[in-house]
Amino acid sequence: MAKTLIAFFSRADENYFGGAMRYVKVGNTEIVVDGMKEMIEADTFKIEMKNPYSPVYMTCIEEAKKDLRADARPELTNYLNSIDDYNTIILAYPNYWGTMPMAVYTFLDRYDFTGKTILPLCTNEGSGMGSSEGNIRKLAPGANVKRGLSIIGSNAANSTGAVKNWLLENGLI
Ligand SMILES: Cc1cc2nc3c(=O)[nH]c(=O)nc-3n(C[C@H](O)[C@H](O)[C@H](O)COP(=O)(O)O)c2cc1C
């Protein structure tokens, strides 16, 4: 049977919302993923760093930049044993410095995505997908990487319509 996995990275704590800093309990990407779980049947996996970035936004920005420059592969708190059961993977993440957080690189490096379909979804504050789709293609060379969906993070709670259309376009609804 066709099975779908939603793998996502999302950070709560302090973030930037339309000109102001605010502490939140649930990150933007996770809000979108929670909405998506109401629309489709899928397993979910949260990509979490063993040593998470700082809750303080400005510190997090610097830590993430350092990891990007170092092409780091931060260790995760846990891993799926296998992705063999899934033929479609929805990969959701925030745009960090024009691409994905390096923890998503760790996730992609770990498995063989040959023959699988990857649907990228990126929340951001204006940079869209950035270079993330191209980077996913490099890290998962055998996968069929579809056109991604960009969502403005601070508008995550109002993204239901866009997400639904995208899932319809990709035959998941
Ligand atoms: C380290 C870091 C780097 C970011 N870099 C960008 C960027 O290059 N372009 C952009 O549009 N937004 C950028 N943002 C904003 C996030 O992509 C946006 O707030 C996103 O919705 C956060 O998702 P989350 O709450 O699920 O972690 C950055 C945020 C952080 C914390």
The ligand as a MOL file (V3000), in Angstrom:
LIG
                    3D

  0  0  0     0  0            999 V3000
M  V30 BEGIN CTAB
M  V30 COUNTS 31 33 0 0 0
M  V30 BEGIN ATOM
M  V30 1 C 18.5510 30.6290 11.4100 0
M  V30 2 C 17.4780 31.2430 10.5910 0
M  V30 3 C 17.7320 31.6310 9.2820 0
M  V30 4 C 16.7120 32.1480 8.4770 0
M  V30 5 N 16.9880 32.4830 7.1870 0
M  V30 6 C 15.9790 32.9160 6.3880 0
M  V30 7 C 16.2330 33.2340 5.0130 0
M  V30 8 O 17.3500 33.1460 4.5170 0
M  V30 9 N 15.1780 33.6430 4.2600 0
M  V30 10 C 13.8980 33.7590 4.7680 0
M  V30 11 O 12.9950 34.1220 4.0290 0
M  V30 12 N 13.6460 33.4660 6.0740 0
M  V30 13 C 14.6440 33.0440 6.8770 0
M  V30 14 N 14.3810 32.7400 8.1880 0
M  V30 15 C 12.9870 32.7860 8.6850 0
M  V30 16 C 12.3650 31.4010 8.7740 0
M  V30 17 O 12.5400 30.6930 7.5610 0
M  V30 18 C 10.8760 31.4570 9.0930 0
M  V30 19 O 10.6440 32.2040 10.2560 0
M  V30 20 C 10.3120 30.0500 9.2520 0
M  V30 21 O 8.9150 30.0770 9.0910 0
M  V30 22 C 10.6730 29.4190 10.5990 0
M  V30 23 O 10.0810 28.1480 10.6810 0
M  V30 24 P 9.9260 27.3740 12.0670 0
M  V30 25 O 9.1600 28.2950 12.9960 0
M  V30 26 O 9.1160 26.1620 11.7060 0
M  V30 27 O 11.2770 27.0250 12.5650 0
M  V30 28 C 15.3970 32.2830 9.0150 0
M  V30 29 C 15.1570 31.9320 10.3540 0
M  V30 30 C 16.1810 31.4310 11.1420 0
M  V30 31 C 15.8820 31.0540 12.5720 0
M  V30 END ATOM
M  V30 BEGIN BOND
M  V30 1 1 1 2
M  V30 2 1 2 3
M  V30 3 2 2 30
M  V30 4 2 3 4
M  V30 5 1 4 5
M  V30 6 1 4 28
M  V30 7 2 5 6
M  V30 8 1 6 7
M  V30 9 1 6 13
M  V30 10 2 7 8
M  V30 11 1 7 9
M  V30 12 1 9 10
M  V30 13 2 10 11
M  V30 14 1 10 12
M  V30 15 2 12 13
M  V30 16 1 13 14
M  V30 17 1 14 15
M  V30 18 1 14 28
M  V30 19 1 15 16
M  V30 20 1 16 17
M  V30 21 1 16 18
M  V30 22 1 18 19
M  V30 23 1 18 20
M  V30 24 1 20 21
M  V30 25 1 20 22
M  V30 26 1 22 23
M  V30 27 1 23 24
M  V30 28 2 24 25
M  V30 29 1 24 26
M  V30 30 1 24 27
M  V30 31 2 28 29
M  V30 32 1 29 30
M  V30 33 1 30 31
M  V30 END BOND
M  V30 END CTAB
M  END
